[in-house]
Amino acid sequence: MNNITVVQCLQRASELESTSDSARLDIEIILCHILQKNRTWLFTWPDKILGEEQHVLFNDFFQRRKNGEPIAHIIGKREFWSLPLAVNNSTLIPRPDTELLVEITLELFAQDKPDQVRNCLDLGTGTGAIVLALASEKPHWQLLGVDKSVDAVALAEKNRKQLYFNHVNVQQSDWFSQIELRDFDVIVSNPPYIDPQDPHLDQGDVRFEPRSALIADNHGLADIELIIRESWDYLRNDGWLLLEHGYDQSEAVRELLCVNGFVAVETRRDLGGNERISFGKKALIKNPGKKSQESV
Ligand SMILES: C[S@@+](CC[C@H](N)C(=O)[O-])C[C@H]1O[C@@H](n2cnc3c(N)ncnc32)[C@H](O)[C@@H]1O
C-alpha cells in the first residue's frame, strides 16, 4: 500500500461531497479518531504519513462514509451536552436539538436548593443522552432511564458506567410496564414520533437508525399519546412532563396534554425556530379524563 499523508487524506473530501454536506469535517473527524489527535494537530502536521494499520482503517471508514453510514456509527461515538457517548445501531444517534429538552428541564427546577433531591424518569433513553446530561448537572437527583430495546439498555448502561454516574439507573421497560415508583418529579421523553410514511426515512442518517427508535402509528403520535396518558399516574402533584416531538406536532401534543389534565402547557422552539418541545405540569385538581373513568 502506498504511503498517504494527512493532507492527502483531507484532499479526498471532494469524493465525499455527493453523499455528505460536511465532507471535509467528516474526514477530519475520521482522521482525529484514527490518529487519536485533535484537529489542530492535523493542521500542524499535514505531511505526517499514516501508519499501515491507520491507512487500512482510513480506507475502510472513508468507504463506509461514502456509502452514507453516519459518522457517529463509524467512529462509535457522539458528543451530547459535552458528554462523550458511545453510539451504535440499536438506537437513535443523539441530536443537538434534544439538548433543548435538557435545558428546559433544568430551567423548571432552577429555584431548587443545590442539594434538593428529585426523582426523574427518562422514557426511551436510547444512548442515555438525556438522563446522563441531567445527571451531569444534578448530582443529587435520582434518575432512571428505560428503553424497550435490550441493546439500547446495554448501551446506556455502558455510557452510565463510563461516566461513573451512580445516581442513574438504567433498565428495560416497555414504556411504564416495569416502572414501580409513582412519584416522579419529572418525566422526560424523546419518543419515536415520525409518521411511518414520512419520505425522510429513506434519506441521510436515519436510514441507518432502527425504525423502533423513529416511527410511531397515528401519524407519529401514538407513543406520545400513550406517554401523556400514562404519565399522570407516575408523577407527583406539581410534577412535570416534557416531550420532544416533530416540528408539525406541537398543536396536537399541547392538546393531548390539556385534555389529560396537564396545566401550564407550553411549547418551545429549537435552534432552527421549529416548535419541538412541549411540556406541562400535573395539576393539583383531578384529571378530568380519570374522573369520568372513576365515576363509571
Ligand atoms: C427517538 S429515540 C430517543 C433516544 C434518546 N432518548 C435520545 O434522545 O437520543 C426513541 C427511543 O425510544 C425507545 N422506545 C421505542 N419504543 C419504546 C417502548 N415501547 N418502550 C420504551 N422505549 C421505547 C427506542 O428504542 C429508542 O431508544
Ligand as a Chemical Component Dictionary entry (heavy atoms), coordinates in Angstrom:
data_LIG
# 
_chem_comp.id                   LIG 
_chem_comp.type                 NON-POLYMER 
_chem_comp.pdbx_formal_charge   0 
_chem_comp.three_letter_code    LIG 
# 
loop_
_chem_comp_atom.comp_id 
_chem_comp_atom.atom_id 
_chem_comp_atom.alt_atom_id 
_chem_comp_atom.type_symbol 
_chem_comp_atom.charge 
_chem_comp_atom.model_Cartn_x 
_chem_comp_atom.model_Cartn_y 
_chem_comp_atom.model_Cartn_z 
_chem_comp_atom.pdbx_ordinal 
LIG C1  C1  C 0  -36.102 8.856  19.353 1  
LIG S1  S1  S 1  -35.209 7.632  20.259 2  
LIG C2  C2  C 0  -34.571 8.651  21.593 3  
LIG C3  C3  C 0  -33.299 8.141  22.206 4  
LIG C4  C4  C 0  -32.686 9.115  23.232 5  
LIG N1  N1  N 0  -33.601 9.394  24.318 6  
LIG C5  C5  C 0  -32.281 10.413 22.573 7  
LIG O1  O1  O 0  -32.955 11.431 22.777 8  
LIG O2  O2  O -1 -31.285 10.421 21.834 9  
LIG C6  C6  C 0  -36.560 6.750  20.995 10 
LIG C7  C7  C 0  -36.170 5.623  21.922 11 
LIG O3  O3  O 0  -37.381 5.043  22.430 12 
LIG C8  C8  C 0  -37.218 3.651  22.517 13 
LIG N2  N2  N 0  -38.555 3.017  22.509 14 
LIG C9  C9  C 0  -39.360 2.766  21.446 15 
LIG N3  N3  N 0  -40.488 2.162  21.857 16 
LIG C10 C10 C 0  -40.392 2.031  23.196 17 
LIG C11 C11 C 0  -41.256 1.459  24.195 18 
LIG N4  N4  N 0  -42.432 0.895  23.871 19 
LIG N5  N5  N 0  -40.837 1.495  25.479 20 
LIG C12 C12 C 0  -39.647 2.046  25.814 21 
LIG N6  N6  N 0  -38.782 2.588  24.917 22 
LIG C13 C13 C 0  -39.152 2.580  23.621 23 
LIG C14 C14 C 0  -36.369 3.287  21.319 24 
LIG O4  O4  O 0  -35.735 2.033  21.497 25 
LIG C15 C15 C 0  -35.394 4.480  21.279 26 
LIG O5  O5  O 0  -34.235 4.198  22.008 27 
# 
loop_
_chem_comp_bond.comp_id 
_chem_comp_bond.atom_id_1 
_chem_comp_bond.atom_id_2 
_chem_comp_bond.value_order 
_chem_comp_bond.pdbx_ordinal 
LIG C1  S1  SING 1  
LIG S1  C2  SING 2  
LIG S1  C6  SING 3  
LIG C2  C3  SING 4  
LIG C3  C4  SING 5  
LIG C4  N1  SING 6  
LIG C4  C5  SING 7  
LIG C5  O1  DOUB 8  
LIG C5  O2  SING 9  
LIG C6  C7  SING 10 
LIG C7  O3  SING 11 
LIG C7  C15 SING 12 
LIG O3  C8  SING 13 
LIG C8  N2  SING 14 
LIG C8  C14 SING 15 
LIG N2  C9  SING 16 
LIG N2  C13 SING 17 
LIG C9  N3  DOUB 18 
LIG N3  C10 SING 19 
LIG C10 C11 SING 20 
LIG C10 C13 DOUB 21 
LIG C11 N4  SING 22 
LIG C11 N5  DOUB 23 
LIG N5  C12 SING 24 
LIG C12 N6  DOUB 25 
LIG N6  C13 SING 26 
LIG C14 O4  SING 27 
LIG C14 C15 SING 28 
LIG C15 O5  SING 29 
# 
